[in-house]
Amino acid sequence: MTLVISAVLGCRKPDPRMYRAGSDALGLAPADCLFVDDDPDLVGAAIRLGYQGVTLVREPGAEPPAATPWITSLRELSQ
């Protein structure tokens, strides 16, 4: 397991170092990683950096983001 903690790293998303710290710690290329967040702007930043990404839309009836792929449950990732 890998944790990337902004206070330890000294930056916050969407700083590329946040995303890269996770993929580097896992020994994976960005394209082999999936970034999931409820903020479509942060998901979009990950996608622009070469990561796969989906926005988690938690609120029932909420408008899904137009700019990123989205899911309503983490269970959808196992399908």
N, C-alpha and C positions, 0 to 999 in steps of 0.2 A: 504494500500500500504506500502511496505517496501523498503527502499533504503539501500544498503550496500556500504559505501564509503570508499575506501582504505585509504585515508588520515586520516579519522576519526578513523578507526579501527587500523591503524598502520601496515598494511601488504597488500600484493597484491596477486592476483591469481598467481600461483596455491596453495598458502598457504591454508590449510584446514580451517583455521579460517574464511576466506572470504566466503566460501560456507556455512559453518555451521552457520554463523551469519544470513544469509538469511533464512535458513530453521528454525532456532530457533525463529527468529522474527515472522515468520508465524505460528509457533506452529506445524510444520509438520516434519515428519520423512524424511530423505534424499530420501528414495525410493518413496515418494509421491511428489517429486519436479522434475521439468524438467529444466535443465540448457541449455540455448541456447547461443552460441557464434560463432563468425566467426573464432576463433582460435581452430583448432582440438586438439592441445595439452592441452588447458584448458578444453575442453569438455572431453577429455580422463581422465584428473585428476579428474573431477567431477564424472565420471562413476566409477573410481576406489574407490572413497569415498562412493559409494552406491547411487548416484543420477542418475536419468535418464538424458540423454544428447543427443543433436543433434548439429551438426555443420551447421551453416547457410552459404551456398556458394552463395555469392552475385554477383560475376562476371560471366556474361554469358560465357559459354564455358570453364569455369575454371575446372580443374581436381578435382573431389570430393575426399575427404579423404578416404583412405582405412580402417583406424583404427577406425572410429566412424560412427554412423548413420549420415545422412545428409539430409538437405532440401534446396530448392532454394528460398523459400518464407515463411514468417510466416503464410500465409494463409493455408499452408499445415498442420499446427498444429490443425486446426479446423475440419479436415476431419476424 
